[in-house]
Amino acid sequence: MKTNFAVVVAFPFLLCLASVSQAAEPTPSQKPGAFLGCYSISTGRAGGPTLHLSLVFPTTGHDFTGHAQVTQALLNPVVLQAQAYGTFLSLYLLGSPYLVITGDGFPDLHWPPGGGFGPVVLPTLEFSLNTGASFSIGGQKGELPGKGMFRYRTSTAAEWTPYFEGTVETVPCATQ
């Protein structure tokens, strides 16, 4: 019971520190750049859906772009592919980087050059996640696990699935 009390007391303290130590806005002298982040949200259920994300984060802003894919262990493993867009917040939790990411996925449209503005496209994927972070308090080391949730629909006319919750893993990014 003593351990549970320490966790209950320490967790709000950690969240408070994370919100206070938010990364500062980039200064005009900061050089533009980007970094790649690849994540997987797994429900842990046999045959359940898994969301795979390959995202590009700019160093001078809070918006990202990338690719999303929902797979499952069935005959047709790829359920959905989408272009992902959204926002992220970079925090430091007791010195460890920690990202909070929210975004939407849209079907991949191939619009001809000079074809005008194009249609309004509704999202087919919604997701949010936070990456895991390691921390140390008074010599006690710990790990804040990454958590995420997502829902999708196979077309803009289809119904949304219920939200799937799962653990977030940082995975190696595929290079071509």
N, C-alpha and C positions, 0 to 999 in steps of 0.2 A: 504494500500500500504506500510505502514511503516513496518508491520510484514513481508511481502514478501521480502523487502530489507534486513531485519535482517537475514532471512533464507538464502538468496543468499550470504550474506557476511559471515555468520557463517559456512555454510556447507563446503566451501573449507578450511577454517581454521581448522575445525574438521578433515577433511581428512588428512591435513598436520600433525596435531598432532598425528593422528593414525599411519601414516607412520614413523614418527620420533620416536615414543615410542614403536617400535617393540620389542617383547620379546627377551631377549638375548639367545644365543645358550646355551644349557645345559653344565655345567662343568662336568669334569670326576668324581667329587665327588658326583654328583647328583644321587640319587637312582632311578633305573628304576621302572616304574609303568605304569599304563594306566588309562584312564577314559572313560566312556561310554557317548555318545551323541546321542540323538534321535531327528530327525527333520522331519518336514512335509512341502512340498512345494505345496500349493494349488493354483490353477488358479482362484478360486472364481466363475467359471462358473458352472451352473447347469449341472450335468452329465459329467463335464470335468474331465480330469485325475488329480490325486494327487500322488506325489512321497513321499513315506515313507522311511526314512533312519534310520538304527540302526548301529552306527559306533563306533569303538574302536580306541581311540587316545593314542599313547604312550607319556609318559612325556619326553622322551629323543630323540625324532625325529620329523619329519614332515610328515611322511607317515601314512595312516590309512587303516584299513580294516573293512569290515562289510557286511551288508545285505541291499538290496534295493528292494522295491516293488512298482509297479505302479498299482493303482486301479482307478476305475471309477464307477459311480452309474448306472450300467447297469445290464443286466441279468447275465453276467459273470464278477463279479467285479474285479477279479485279472487279469490284462492284462499282467504283466511281473514280474518275480522274477529274481534277479541277485545277484552275489557276487560283492561287491563294493570295489574298491581300488582307492587310490589317495593321494593327498597331502593337507596339511592345513598349514595355517599361523596364529599364535596366536598373536594378537595385543591388546593393551590396549588403549581405547578411553577415555581420561580423567578419568582414573582409572577403567573403566569398561572393563571386558574381551570381546573380539570381535574376532570371527573366520572367516577366509576366506577359503572356502573349494572348491576344484575342484576334480572331479573324474570321473571314468568310471565304468560301470557295465558289467559283463561277465556272460554268461550262467553257471549254476552250472553243472560241469562235474564230474562224478564219475569214476575216472580213477583207474584201479586196482593197488594194490601195486606191485612194481617191473615191471610195465607195460611200462617202458621207459619214454622218455621225453613227449610224447603226441603230439597232433596236435596244430597248431597255432590257437588260438581262437580270433575272432574279437569281439569288444565290441557291446553290444546291448543297452547300456544306456550311455549318457553323461550328466553330471550335474555340476553346480557351484552354490554356495550360500554364503551369508554372514549372520551371526547371528545378531540379533538386539542388541542394546546397549543403556543403559540409560546414560545421561550426565547432567552436571550442569555447567552453565557458568554465573558468576555474579549473583547467586541466581535464575536464570531462569533454570528450569528443563526441560529436553526434552527427547525424545526417537527417536533413529535412527532405523527405522523399518528394519527387515530382508527381504532381497530380494533374489530370486533364479530363476534359469531357468534350464530346462531339455528337452531332446528329447530322443526318444527311437525307437526301432524297435522290432517287435515280434519274429524275427529270424535273423540270420546273412545274409540270402538271401533277406530279406524284405527291403523295402525302409524306410528311416528315416522319422519320423513325423517332422513337423515343431517344432521349439523351443516353449515350453510353459513357460511363465513367471508368477510368482506369489509371494505371500508373504510366508516368512519362519516363522514357529512356532517351538519352542522347546517343545517337547511333552514328557510325561512320557514314560520311556522305559519299554517294556514288560519283565517280568521275568518268567522263566520257572521252 
